[in-house]
């Protein structure tokens, strides 16, 4: 709730500013969700509830996958 109150304070009367603030909050929420998911995975690994299997991979495949994952965000206006 504090985030919504802060959005109103930041945006003032401008609808464009309010929209940018909402988009920023959405991105921050996505980052927080990913962070919590990663922390839960670390906890599962530490408790031996999840096993990591190491294997050799081609660097080109890893880079291609990373670019594909990042592409939707990089084409969104206002992101870098």
C-alpha positions as CSV (number, residue, x, y, z in Angstrom):
1,X,0.0,0.0,0.0
2,X,2.8,2.4,0.7
3,X,3.9,2.0,-2.9
4,X,0.6,3.2,-4.2
5,X,0.7,6.2,-1.9
6,X,4.2,7.0,-3.0
7,X,3.1,6.7,-6.7
8,X,0.5,9.4,-6.1
9,X,3.0,11.7,-4.5
10,X,5.6,11.2,-7.2
11,X,3.2,11.5,-10.1
12,X,1.4,14.6,-9.0
13,X,-1.4,15.3,-11.5
14,X,0.2,14.0,-14.6
15,X,-1.3,10.9,-16.1
16,X,1.9,10.2,-17.9
17,X,4.0,10.4,-14.7
18,X,1.5,8.1,-13.0
19,X,1.7,5.5,-15.8
20,X,5.5,5.6,-15.6
21,X,5.4,5.1,-11.8
22,X,3.1,2.1,-12.2
23,X,5.4,0.6,-14.9
24,X,8.4,1.1,-12.6
25,X,6.5,-0.6,-9.7
26,X,5.6,-3.5,-12.0
27,X,9.2,-3.9,-13.0
28,X,10.3,-3.7,-9.4
29,X,7.7,-6.3,-8.4
30,X,9.0,-8.6,-11.2
31,X,12.6,-8.3,-9.9
32,X,11.4,-9.0,-6.3
33,X,9.6,-12.1,-7.4
34,X,12.6,-13.4,-9.3
35,X,14.8,-12.7,-6.3
36,X,12.5,-14.5,-3.9
37,X,12.3,-17.5,-6.3
38,X,16.1,-17.6,-6.5
39,X,16.4,-17.5,-2.8
40,X,13.9,-20.3,-2.4
41,X,16.0,-22.3,-4.9
42,X,19.1,-21.7,-2.9
43,X,17.3,-22.9,0.2
44,X,16.1,-26.0,-1.5
45,X,19.6,-26.8,-2.7
46,X,21.1,-26.3,0.8
47,X,18.5,-28.6,2.2
48,X,19.2,-31.2,-0.5
49,X,15.6,-30.9,-1.8
50,X,17.0,-30.0,-5.2
51,X,20.0,-31.3,-7.0
52,X,22.2,-29.5,-9.5
53,X,23.6,-31.5,-12.3
54,X,26.7,-30.0,-14.0
55,X,27.3,-30.6,-17.6
56,X,29.3,-29.0,-20.4
57,X,27.4,-26.5,-22.6
58,X,28.2,-24.5,-25.6
59,X,28.8,-20.8,-24.8
60,X,27.0,-19.8,-28.0
61,X,23.9,-21.6,-26.8
62,X,24.0,-19.9,-23.4
63,X,24.5,-16.4,-25.0
64,X,21.7,-17.1,-27.5
65,X,19.3,-18.1,-24.7
66,X,20.2,-15.0,-22.6
67,X,19.6,-12.7,-25.6
68,X,16.3,-14.4,-26.3
69,X,15.3,-14.0,-22.7
70,X,16.3,-10.3,-22.5
71,X,14.9,-9.3,-25.9
72,X,11.3,-8.6,-24.8
73,X,12.5,-6.3,-22.1
74,X,15.0,-4.5,-24.3
75,X,12.4,-3.6,-26.8
76,X,10.0,-2.2,-24.2
77,X,10.1,1.7,-24.3
78,X,11.9,3.2,-21.4
79,X,14.1,0.2,-20.6
80,X,17.7,-0.2,-21.2
